[in-house]
Amino acid sequence: MDTIELIRFAYDEDNLLQGLNSYRTSLSLPTLAKNENAECLADKIVEELDNQPCTAASTIKASQLANYNELIDKCKIDVNSTTESAIMPVCVHKLVPTLVLTNYTHSPAYAKHLNNSKFTGAGVGSEDDWMVVILTGSTPAASFAKGAGSSGYSKVGLGGFVMVYMLMGLALFI
């Protein structure tokens, strides 16, 4: 990916967060603060999705990602601080900004999370046709606090690529 593509992705991600915050403001909800730890994880998840085809979807739970612990370890996040979060992938051809925002605000599964005041932070990652938003909260179970590295869990390798098939059934198709 060249520098211009990186700038475009960062711009799209910032625009999406701004759009989500405008949506929440219209509902008299607090805006979402950028959460760098969640952004790291969103980037890691979107990398997993990058070569996958777009299919219909709803929210992903951490337990559905076969290598979730490995991904949060790469971002040095404490696994106990991610239990009350929402992982929301969408797939939109060429990541057309209005369509991406519409996928989040008009999908009942995603709007339910966006309309929930317990979420106070967000991380956004994008690559090719995929965008992933992770919502975080202010409680210890939803803060995405940095951990001290490995949490003592057994890692599931990428060879258990079952998660890909679960994700394929969980992404919004446009």
C-alpha positions as CSV (number, residue, x, y, z in Angstrom):
1,M,0.0,0.0,0.0
2,D,1.5,3.4,-1.0
3,T,1.4,6.6,1.0
4,I,-1.6,8.0,-0.9
5,E,-3.6,4.9,-0.1
6,L,-2.6,5.1,3.5
7,I,-3.8,8.7,3.7
8,R,-7.1,7.8,2.0
9,F,-7.7,5.0,4.5
10,A,-6.9,7.3,7.4
11,Y,-9.2,9.9,6.0
12,D,-12.0,7.4,5.5
13,E,-11.6,6.1,9.0
14,D,-11.6,9.6,10.5
15,N,-14.6,10.5,8.4
16,L,-16.5,7.4,9.5
17,L,-15.8,8.2,13.2
18,Q,-17.0,11.8,12.6
19,G,-20.1,10.5,10.9
20,L,-20.8,8.0,13.7
21,N,-20.4,10.8,16.3
22,S,-22.8,13.1,14.3
23,Y,-25.3,10.2,14.4
24,R,-24.9,9.8,18.1
25,T,-25.1,13.5,18.7
26,S,-28.4,13.6,16.8
27,L,-29.7,11.0,19.4
28,S,-28.4,13.1,22.3
29,L,-25.7,10.5,23.0
30,P,-22.1,11.3,23.9
31,T,-19.6,11.2,21.1
32,L,-17.2,8.3,20.8
33,A,-13.5,9.0,21.7
34,K,-10.8,7.5,19.5
35,N,-9.4,4.5,21.3
36,E,-6.0,3.6,20.0
37,N,-6.0,0.1,21.5
38,A,-9.3,-0.7,19.8
39,E,-8.0,0.9,16.6
40,C,-5.0,-1.5,16.7
41,L,-7.4,-4.5,17.1
42,A,-9.7,-3.2,14.3
43,D,-6.6,-3.0,12.0
44,K,-5.6,-6.6,12.9
45,I,-9.2,-7.9,12.3
46,V,-9.5,-6.1,9.0
47,E,-6.2,-7.6,7.9
48,E,-7.8,-11.0,8.5
49,L,-10.8,-10.0,6.4
50,D,-8.9,-8.4,3.6
51,N,-9.1,-11.2,1.0
52,Q,-12.5,-12.5,2.0
53,P,-15.6,-11.9,-0.2
54,C,-18.4,-9.7,0.9
55,T,-21.4,-11.5,2.4
56,A,-24.4,-10.7,4.6
57,A,-23.5,-10.0,8.3
58,S,-24.2,-8.9,11.8
59,T,-21.9,-8.2,14.8
60,I,-19.1,-10.5,15.6
61,K,-18.5,-11.6,19.2
62,A,-14.9,-12.0,20.4
63,S,-15.6,-15.7,21.0
64,Q,-16.3,-16.2,17.3
65,L,-12.8,-15.1,16.3
66,A,-10.6,-18.2,16.4
67,N,-7.5,-16.2,16.9
68,Y,-8.9,-13.3,19.0
69,N,-6.5,-13.8,21.9
70,E,-3.6,-13.7,19.4
71,L,-4.8,-10.5,17.8
72,I,-5.3,-8.7,21.2
73,D,-1.9,-9.9,22.3
74,K,-0.4,-8.3,19.2
75,C,-2.0,-5.0,20.3
76,K,-0.9,-5.7,23.9
77,I,-4.4,-5.4,25.2
78,D,-5.5,-7.1,28.4
79,V,-8.0,-9.8,27.4
80,N,-10.2,-9.0,30.4
81,S,-10.8,-5.4,29.2
82,T,-12.5,-6.5,26.0
83,T,-15.5,-8.5,27.2
84,E,-18.1,-5.7,26.8
85,S,-17.2,-4.5,23.4
86,A,-18.8,-4.6,19.9
87,I,-16.9,-5.7,16.8
88,M,-18.7,-4.5,13.7
89,P,-17.3,-5.3,10.2
90,V,-18.8,-4.1,7.0
91,C,-17.9,-4.7,3.4
92,V,-18.7,-2.0,0.9
93,H,-17.1,-2.0,-2.6
94,K,-14.5,0.8,-2.7
95,L,-15.6,1.9,0.8
96,V,-18.0,4.5,-0.5
97,P,-18.2,6.8,2.7
98,T,-22.0,7.3,2.6
99,L,-22.7,3.6,2.1
100,V,-20.3,2.6,4.9
101,L,-22.0,5.1,7.3
102,T,-25.4,3.9,6.2
103,N,-24.4,0.3,6.9
104,Y,-23.6,1.2,10.5
105,T,-26.5,3.5,11.2
106,H,-29.3,1.6,9.4
107,S,-28.3,-2.0,10.3
108,P,-30.5,-3.0,13.3
109,A,-27.6,-5.0,14.8
110,Y,-25.1,-2.2,14.5
111,A,-27.5,0.7,15.3
112,K,-28.4,-1.1,18.6
113,H,-24.7,-0.8,19.7
114,L,-24.3,2.8,18.3
115,N,-27.5,3.8,20.2
116,N,-26.1,2.4,23.5
117,S,-24.6,5.1,25.8
118,K,-22.4,2.5,27.5
119,F,-20.1,2.7,24.5
120,T,-17.8,5.7,24.9
121,G,-14.8,4.9,22.6
122,A,-14.2,3.5,19.1
123,G,-11.4,2.1,17.0
124,V,-11.7,2.0,13.2
125,G,-9.7,-0.1,10.7
126,S,-10.1,-0.4,7.0
127,E,-8.5,-2.2,4.1
128,D,-9.8,-2.5,0.5
129,D,-13.5,-3.1,0.7
130,W,-13.6,-3.8,4.5
131,M,-14.2,-1.5,7.4
132,V,-14.2,-2.6,11.0
133,V,-15.4,-0.5,13.9
134,I,-14.9,-1.7,17.5
135,L,-16.9,0.1,20.2
136,T,-15.4,0.2,23.7
137,G,-16.8,1.4,27.1
138,S,-15.4,3.1,30.2
139,T,-15.8,0.1,32.5
140,P,-12.8,-2.2,33.2
141,A,-14.4,-4.9,31.1
142,A,-14.8,-2.6,28.1
143,S,-11.9,-0.2,28.2
144,F,-9.4,-2.0,26.0
145,A,-6.7,-1.3,28.6
146,K,-3.1,-2.2,27.8
147,G,-1.9,-5.5,29.3
148,A,1.5,-6.6,30.1
149,G,1.7,-8.8,27.0
150,S,0.7,-12.4,27.0
151,S,-2.2,-13.2,29.3
152,G,-1.2,-16.9,29.8
153,Y,-3.9,-18.2,27.4
154,S,-3.1,-20.8,24.8
155,K,-2.9,-19.2,21.4
156,V,-5.0,-20.5,18.5
157,G,-3.1,-20.2,15.3
158,L,-4.3,-18.9,12.0
159,G,-4.4,-22.5,10.8
160,G,-7.8,-22.7,12.6
161,F,-9.3,-20.5,9.9
162,V,-12.8,-21.3,11.0
163,M,-13.2,-17.7,11.9
164,V,-13.1,-16.7,8.3
165,Y,-16.2,-18.7,7.5
166,M,-17.9,-17.2,10.5
167,L,-17.0,-13.8,9.4
168,M,-18.1,-14.3,5.9
169,G,-21.6,-15.0,7.2
170,L,-21.4,-11.9,9.3
171,A,-20.4,-9.0,7.0
172,L,-22.9,-6.7,5.4
173,F,-23.1,-6.9,1.7
174,I,-23.7,-4.0,-0.5
